[in-house]
Amino acid sequence: MAVVAPEEERFARNTLIMAQAVHESVQKLYDAGYKTVNPMMISFAIGIISSFDKHYLIQGFIKKSHKTSWDSIKNKDEKFFLENAGDIFSELPMENVNMFRDMFQLKDKQGQPVISQALKNQLWDLFHAMVKISIKYVHKQRKPYSYMGQSGMTNAYSVNFSDDVDLARHSKLWGVVLEFPPNC
């Protein structure tokens, strides 16, 4: 059986994959004459993200995004996401978040977006994975267990962690199965 990396590791990996995809796109745009975002700034952001404690990174995302953004990410609501990127990624340097937003709003001379739909789809897929990982992270941090109660098997948590995250709602919406091992 393959060993699955902890959620905070997978979240950090997806964050770096996303940053690298943005860097490649920015480099192509920069080479094509769109100098709005300097690829060196994205490299700088990648370095910052790489240095973050992985728990800090995922917990910051959860704290800043679960109430207002997870539904919008699920619906791929680009407008909401761009308007709220500063709040969601407040742990990152704001100039990098603003550059990211500017890049996604950049249009060519014909008024068409310069960012490809393929890149946008890739980023949405990564954001979806990050939310699902975050749901599992909160669940595991709460230390789930089940026990036989008077009305049958009962699921419970032994630790209070991110209590404002509605795991039941989000796990159902995102199709994330939450396991509650028996308390022996």
Secondary structure, DSSP 8 states (H G I E B T S, - for coil): ------HHHHHHHHHHHHHHHHHHHHHHHHHTT--SS-HHHHHHHHHHHHHS-HHHHHHHHHHHHTTTTHHHHHTT-HHHHHHHHHHHTTTS-HHHHHHHHHHHH-B-TTS-BSS-HHHHHHHHHHHHHHHHHHHHHHHHHT-EEEEEETTEEEEEESS--STTS-HHHHHHHHT------B--
